[in-house]
């Protein structure tokens, strides 16, 4: 019996997230309470997504007619991003977690994307859609191979903040938005463009569904989390200051305040001086 790799890959991703969250609290075995609850929520979502895939729901005809390629992978993304957007204190703890984790650890995490070689082998055996492997799988594999070079830069202190930000941005863009669109264009239905066999239903078949529905979006979310934090920590001199123009009445009031007293009555002068003092 051949054991699938995707459940172990997802388990390692979840363990890594727990490691990152622990770095938000110094000298403690567990992350702060909010991050612990957040990680438990992610774990629950991963378990539900895995079980639904095991039941064969993702590749069922009843779901395919609703164009799941466009929106199915966004469900775990929304489930993970939602609590962060709604809770400011959770964002603060997440900032501390990212800041407390060495860059090398994030780079090693993305080495897990070398598992994309499995889909390359599957495509060669006609077990995985070739068009999807060429347009998404191979670019993702190239990004995974770049981790060796980026890791070397990080260990020799030559990896700049900007370069690390751009590298993570590329890591997200090799998946989004191409993957959801290409999956839908290969699924049976009115929008099917790639009709070769096997079609994109293989992407949603268990156990591959573990990676396509939750594992890969988790890689992208880690990329975006780093982009967000690195962008926040950019040097202050690179931040553009937005200076709003003064209201028109302020300049008029200032002009009238400087006029000689003979040009206006005493009540008017008092009114304009009060206005200019606002």
Beta strands, then each sheet from edge to edge (+ up, - down):
end
